[in-house]
């Protein structure tokens, strides 16, 4: 796909064709119907013992900076930042790795040939961990 350079003025002349009213009118029943049409099973429960791990929590568990953690799991640091800022979610394999790092940090670090970092998570004035 080619990259097209456009000036801001040109972009603003042609606003996106998004029907916000239609999006706002979408109900849970509509979403359920769309899932079924896409071949998904909306009533399928998550696997037994499934735990969603926040990427930042996994990184802080091993006391690493974003740069150190990115190097550990072999992804660009911008990917780590995107996960932590909620711009996009990790793929299933990355979610599994994050869950393993969070649940068994020493074993996973040993398997990856790494040591826990020395990074201390930032804290706010009250002493609580800083949340981005």
VOPAGU-2260 file (C-alpha; in pm, 1 decimal, decimal comma):
REM VOPAGU-2260
SITE   aa  ch    i         X         Y         Z
SITE  UNK   A    0       0,0       0,0       0,0
SITE  UNK   A    1     139,6     337,9     -97,2
SITE  UNK   A    2     190,1     615,7     153,3
SITE  UNK   A    3      11,1     931,4      50,4
SITE  UNK   A    4     120,3    1267,2     187,5
SITE  UNK   A    5    -158,9    1516,7     237,0
SITE  UNK   A    6    -170,8    1860,5     390,7
SITE  UNK   A    7    -387,0    1915,8     697,7
SITE  UNK   A    8    -606,8    2160,9     507,5
SITE  UNK   A    9    -682,7    1891,0     247,7
SITE  UNK   A   10    -766,8    1637,6     517,0
SITE  UNK   A   11   -1001,2    1879,7     693,1
SITE  UNK   A   12   -1185,9    1951,8     366,9
SITE  UNK   A   13   -1298,0    1585,9     356,6
SITE  UNK   A   14   -1400,3    1472,5     705,3
SITE  UNK   A   15   -1433,8    1098,9     765,8
SITE  UNK   A   16   -1766,1     940,1     678,6
SITE  UNK   A   17   -1849,1     797,7    1020,1
SITE  UNK   A   18   -2211,3     776,6    1125,9
SITE  UNK   A   19   -2175,2     853,4    1497,6
SITE  UNK   A   20   -2550,2     828,8    1552,7
SITE  UNK   A   21   -2549,1     474,6    1415,9
SITE  UNK   A   22   -2255,9     378,6    1637,3
SITE  UNK   A   23   -2424,1     529,6    1944,1
SITE  UNK   A   24   -2747,9     346,4    1860,1
SITE  UNK   A   25   -2575,2       5,0    1850,8
SITE  UNK   A   26   -2716,8    -216,5    2125,1
SITE  UNK   A   27   -2572,8    -519,9    2302,2
SITE  UNK   A   28   -2815,4    -733,2    2097,4
SITE  UNK   A   29   -2667,9    -585,6    1777,0
SITE  UNK   A   30   -2316,2    -666,4    1894,2
SITE  UNK   A   31   -2423,0   -1021,2    1983,8
SITE  UNK   A   32   -2581,5   -1067,5    1639,8
SITE  UNK   A   33   -2265,9    -936,9    1469,3
SITE  UNK   A   34   -2052,6   -1180,0    1667,3
SITE  UNK   A   35   -2270,7   -1470,4    1556,4
SITE  UNK   A   36   -2257,8   -1349,4    1194,0
SITE  UNK   A   37   -1876,6   -1342,3    1222,3
SITE  UNK   A   38   -1872,4   -1703,3    1340,3
SITE  UNK   A   39   -1796,3   -1621,8    1703,8
SITE  UNK   A   40   -1978,5   -1773,7    1999,6
SITE  UNK   A   41   -2074,1   -1486,8    2232,7
SITE  UNK   A   42   -2179,7   -1719,5    2515,4
SITE  UNK   A   43   -1856,6   -1918,6    2526,5
SITE  UNK   A   44   -1700,1   -1864,5    2868,5
SITE  UNK   A   45   -1331,6   -1788,5    2904,6
SITE  UNK   A   46   -1115,5   -2092,4    2977,3
SITE  UNK   A   47   -1101,8   -2207,7    3338,5
SITE  UNK   A   48    -853,2   -2002,8    3537,3
SITE  UNK   A   49    -807,8   -1744,2    3261,1
SITE  UNK   A   50    -644,8   -1428,9    3391,2
SITE  UNK   A   51    -606,5   -1104,0    3197,1
SITE  UNK   A   52    -272,7    -947,8    3283,1
SITE  UNK   A   53    -210,8    -580,6    3228,9
SITE  UNK   A   54     115,6    -552,2    3031,4
SITE  UNK   A   55     243,0    -284,3    3269,2
SITE  UNK   A   56     176,5    -507,8    3570,7
SITE  UNK   A   57     378,3    -789,5    3410,5
SITE  UNK   A   58     665,0    -552,5    3334,8
SITE  UNK   A   59     664,8    -406,3    3684,5
SITE  UNK   A   60     656,1    -756,0    3834,4
SITE  UNK   A   61    1004,1    -817,6    3688,4
SITE  UNK   A   62    1113,9    -460,0    3772,6
SITE  UNK   A   63    1212,7    -362,1    3420,3
SITE  UNK   A   64    1189,4     -43,6    3217,5
SITE  UNK   A   65     987,9     -49,5    2897,2
SITE  UNK   A   66    1312,0     -71,2    2700,6
SITE  UNK   A   67    1443,7    -365,3    2904,8
SITE  UNK   A   68    1110,9    -547,9    2884,9
SITE  UNK   A   69    1085,7    -494,0    2508,5
SITE  UNK   A   70    1431,8    -641,4    2465,2
SITE  UNK   A   71    1340,5    -936,9    2689,3
SITE  UNK   A   72    1032,4   -1037,7    2491,5
SITE  UNK   A   73    1177,3    -927,4    2156,0
SITE  UNK   A   74     925,9    -662,4    2053,5
SITE  UNK   A   75     974,3    -293,9    1970,9
SITE  UNK   A   76     949,6     -61,1    2269,8
SITE  UNK   A   77     670,3     122,3    2085,6
SITE  UNK   A   78     468,4    -200,1    2106,1
SITE  UNK   A   79     511,6    -208,8    2485,6
SITE  UNK   A   80     406,5     155,2    2507,2
SITE  UNK   A   81     101,9      90,8    2289,3
SITE  UNK   A   82      -6,6    -201,4    2507,3
SITE  UNK   A   83      40,7      -6,0    2827,7
SITE  UNK   A   84    -143,5     298,8    2696,1
SITE  UNK   A   85    -432,3      83,3    2573,6
SITE  UNK   A   86    -394,3     185,3    2209,6
SITE  UNK   A   87    -397,8    -181,1    2110,2
SITE  UNK   A   88    -395,8    -519,6    2278,4
SITE  UNK   A   89    -134,5    -792,4    2267,6
SITE  UNK   A   90    -202,3   -1086,8    2036,5
SITE  UNK   A   91    -291,5   -1422,7    2198,3
SITE  UNK   A   92      68,7   -1547,8    2209,8
SITE  UNK   A   93     190,4   -1224,5    2369,3
SITE  UNK   A   94     -97,7   -1233,6    2621,7
SITE  UNK   A   95       8,1   -1585,7    2719,5
SITE  UNK   A   96     368,8   -1476,5    2763,9
SITE  UNK   A   97     262,0   -1175,2    2972,8
SITE  UNK   A   98      45,1   -1399,0    3190,5
SITE  UNK   A   99     334,9   -1642,1    3243,1
SITE  UNK   A  100     574,2   -1358,6    3327,9
SITE  UNK   A  101     324,3   -1222,2    3579,4
SITE  UNK   A  102     243,8   -1558,2    3740,1
SITE  UNK   A  103     591,9   -1716,9    3739,4
SITE  UNK   A  104     845,5   -1437,8    3691,6
SITE  UNK   A  105    1156,0   -1617,6    3821,9
SITE  UNK   A  106    1099,2   -1928,0    3611,1
SITE  UNK   A  107    1020,9   -1734,1    3294,2
SITE  UNK   A  108    1318,4   -1500,7    3337,0
SITE  UNK   A  109    1542,8   -1802,4    3388,2
SITE  UNK   A  110    1398,8   -1967,2    3076,7
SITE  UNK   A  111    1460,0   -1648,4    2878,9
SITE  UNK   A  112    1811,1   -1615,0    3018,9
SITE  UNK   A  113    1743,3   -1285,5    3196,0
SITE  UNK   A  114    1754,1   -1141,6    3547,0
SITE  UNK   A  115    1499,0    -919,7    3717,9
SITE  UNK   A  116    1565,0    -554,1    3652,0
SITE  UNK   A  117    1646,3    -289,4    3905,8
SITE  UNK   A  118    1384,3     -45,6    3785,6
SITE  UNK   A  119    1159,6      87,7    4060,1
SITE  UNK   A  120     810,2     187,5    3943,5
SITE  UNK   A  121     740,5     559,4    3980,1
SITE  UNK   A  122     529,9     659,6    4276,3
SITE  UNK   A  123     314,1     966,4    4318,2
SITE  UNK   A  124     327,3    1205,9    4614,5
SITE  UNK   A  125     115,3     978,7    4833,4
SITE  UNK   A  126     351,6     685,9    4781,1
SITE  UNK   A  127     109,3     492,7    4560,9
SITE  UNK   A  128     229,1     359,9    4227,2
SITE  UNK   A  129     195,7     606,2    3944,7
SITE  UNK   A  130     -67,5     503,1    3690,1
SITE  UNK   A  131     -40,4     620,0    3332,3
